[in-house]
Amino acid sequence: YKRQAQEFSYDDGVHYSVMTYDYEAESYRWWSLLADGFITESSGKRYRRNLREWRSVKLPEEDVQTRMRETVREENSIKVALEIKKGGELVAYAEDEGTWVSELPEEHMPPGEE
């Protein structure tokens, strides 16, 4: 893909994300606008056809770094592993799996994409 935009709603507000591919740097770029107005930035690389790794570039806390590995296992299945480090020390690790169930209902699609 050349670019992808997402909107997430949750209890603390709305979070917007934009992802794109930088052909000159040969890497993916991901920016997120958080509910408090802070913009995070991550950089990603594809290592094999089904593995993409994201590393934080800019987060609200300066001494925190994240690494997320996404593995597409089947056409509609993904496995994600997330590491969070603070001051270079691992403070959190999580794994999750997801299965794509369906497209958004038409009433929730952005204008022009129905």
C-alpha positions as a Markdown table, in Angstrom:
| # | Residue | x | y | z |
|---|---|---|---|---|
| 1 | Tyr | 0.0 | 0.0 | 0.0 |
| 2 | Lys | 1.1 | 3.6 | -0.5 |
| 3 | Arg | -0.9 | 5.0 | 2.5 |
| 4 | Gln | -3.4 | 3.9 | 5.0 |
| 5 | Ala | -5.4 | 6.0 | 7.5 |
| 6 | Gln | -7.2 | 4.7 | 10.6 |
| 7 | Glu | -9.4 | 6.1 | 13.3 |
| 8 | Phe | -9.8 | 4.4 | 16.7 |
| 9 | Ser | -12.3 | 5.5 | 19.3 |
| 10 | Tyr | -11.9 | 4.5 | 23.0 |
| 11 | Asp | -12.8 | 5.8 | 26.5 |
| 12 | Asp | -10.2 | 8.6 | 26.5 |
| 13 | Gly | -11.0 | 10.0 | 23.1 |
| 14 | Val | -10.1 | 9.4 | 19.4 |
| 15 | His | -6.7 | 8.3 | 18.0 |
| 16 | Tyr | -5.8 | 8.8 | 14.4 |
| 17 | Ser | -3.1 | 7.0 | 12.5 |
| 18 | Val | -1.5 | 7.4 | 9.0 |
| 19 | Met | 0.9 | 4.8 | 7.5 |
| 20 | Thr | 2.8 | 5.1 | 4.3 |
| 21 | Tyr | 5.8 | 3.7 | 2.5 |
| 22 | Asp | 8.9 | 5.9 | 2.0 |
| 23 | Tyr | 10.5 | 4.6 | -1.2 |
| 24 | Glu | 13.7 | 6.7 | -0.7 |
| 25 | Ala | 14.3 | 5.3 | 2.8 |
| 26 | Glu | 12.9 | 1.9 | 1.8 |
| 27 | Ser | 10.9 | 1.8 | 5.0 |
| 28 | Tyr | 7.3 | 2.2 | 6.3 |
| 29 | Arg | 6.4 | 5.3 | 8.3 |
| 30 | Trp | 3.6 | 5.4 | 10.9 |
| 31 | Trp | 2.3 | 8.6 | 12.6 |
| 32 | Ser | -0.4 | 8.6 | 15.3 |
| 33 | Leu | -2.2 | 11.6 | 16.7 |
| 34 | Leu | -3.1 | 10.8 | 20.3 |
| 35 | Ala | -6.1 | 12.2 | 22.1 |
| 36 | Asp | -3.9 | 14.6 | 24.0 |
| 37 | Gly | -2.5 | 16.1 | 20.8 |
| 38 | Phe | 0.9 | 14.3 | 20.9 |
| 39 | Ile | 2.1 | 12.8 | 17.6 |
| 40 | Thr | 4.0 | 9.5 | 17.8 |
| 41 | Glu | 6.2 | 8.2 | 15.0 |
| 42 | Ser | 7.4 | 4.8 | 14.1 |
| 43 | Ser | 9.5 | 3.3 | 11.3 |
| 44 | Gly | 9.0 | -0.2 | 9.9 |
| 45 | Lys | 10.8 | -2.7 | 7.7 |
| 46 | Arg | 9.5 | -5.8 | 5.9 |
| 47 | Tyr | 11.9 | -8.7 | 6.5 |
| 48 | Arg | 10.1 | -11.5 | 4.7 |
| 49 | Arg | 6.9 | -11.5 | 2.8 |
| 50 | Asn | 4.9 | -12.0 | 6.0 |
| 51 | Leu | 7.0 | -10.2 | 8.7 |
| 52 | Arg | 7.1 | -6.5 | 9.4 |
| 53 | Glu | 8.9 | -4.9 | 12.3 |
| 54 | Trp | 8.1 | -1.4 | 13.7 |
| 55 | Arg | 10.4 | 0.6 | 16.0 |
| 56 | Ser | 9.4 | 3.8 | 17.8 |
| 57 | Val | 11.1 | 7.0 | 16.6 |
| 58 | Lys | 9.1 | 9.5 | 18.8 |
| 59 | Leu | 7.0 | 8.8 | 21.8 |
| 60 | Pro | 5.6 | 10.9 | 24.6 |
| 61 | Glu | 8.3 | 9.6 | 27.1 |
| 62 | Glu | 11.8 | 10.2 | 25.8 |
| 63 | Asp | 13.4 | 7.2 | 27.5 |
| 64 | Val | 10.8 | 4.7 | 26.2 |
| 65 | Gln | 11.3 | 2.6 | 23.1 |
| 66 | Thr | 8.9 | 0.1 | 21.5 |
| 67 | Arg | 9.3 | -2.7 | 19.0 |
| 68 | Met | 6.4 | -4.5 | 17.4 |
| 69 | Arg | 6.6 | -7.5 | 15.1 |
| 70 | Glu | 3.6 | -8.3 | 12.9 |
| 71 | Thr | 3.5 | -11.7 | 11.2 |
| 72 | Val | 0.7 | -12.4 | 8.7 |
| 73 | Arg | 0.1 | -16.2 | 9.1 |
| 74 | Glu | -2.8 | -16.6 | 6.7 |
| 75 | Glu | -4.7 | -14.3 | 4.4 |
| 76 | Asn | -7.0 | -13.2 | 7.3 |
| 77 | Ser | -4.8 | -13.9 | 10.3 |
| 78 | Ile | -2.1 | -11.9 | 12.1 |
| 79 | Lys | 0.2 | -12.4 | 15.1 |
| 80 | Val | 1.7 | -9.4 | 16.9 |
| 81 | Ala | 4.5 | -9.3 | 19.5 |
| 82 | Leu | 5.1 | -6.0 | 21.3 |
| 83 | Glu | 8.2 | -5.1 | 23.5 |
| 84 | Ile | 8.3 | -1.9 | 25.6 |
| 85 | Lys | 11.7 | -0.8 | 27.0 |
| 86 | Lys | 12.3 | 2.1 | 29.4 |
| 87 | Gly | 15.9 | 3.3 | 29.8 |
| 88 | Gly | 17.0 | 0.3 | 27.7 |
| 89 | Glu | 15.4 | -2.2 | 30.1 |
| 90 | Leu | 12.5 | -4.5 | 29.1 |
| 91 | Val | 9.4 | -3.4 | 31.1 |
| 92 | Ala | 6.6 | -5.0 | 29.2 |
| 93 | Tyr | 6.0 | -7.7 | 26.6 |
| 94 | Ala | 2.7 | -8.8 | 24.9 |
| 95 | Glu | 1.6 | -11.2 | 22.2 |
| 96 | Asp | -1.7 | -11.1 | 20.5 |
| 97 | Glu | -3.4 | -12.7 | 17.5 |
| 98 | Gly | -6.2 | -11.5 | 15.3 |
| 99 | Thr | -8.5 | -12.7 | 12.6 |
| 100 | Trp | -10.1 | -10.4 | 10.0 |
| 101 | Val | -13.9 | -11.0 | 10.4 |
| 102 | Ser | -15.5 | -8.6 | 7.9 |
| 103 | Glu | -15.3 | -5.2 | 6.2 |
| 104 | Leu | -16.8 | -2.2 | 8.0 |
| 105 | Pro | -20.5 | -1.8 | 7.6 |
| 106 | Glu | -21.3 | 0.7 | 4.8 |
| 107 | Glu | -22.6 | 3.3 | 7.2 |
| 108 | His | -19.2 | 3.5 | 8.9 |
| 109 | Met | -17.1 | 3.8 | 5.7 |
| 110 | Pro | -15.3 | 7.1 | 5.0 |
| 111 | Pro | -17.1 | 9.3 | 2.3 |
| 112 | Gly | -16.3 | 8.1 | -1.2 |
| 113 | Glu | -15.3 | 4.5 | -0.1 |
| 114 | Glu | -18.8 | 3.0 | 0.2 |
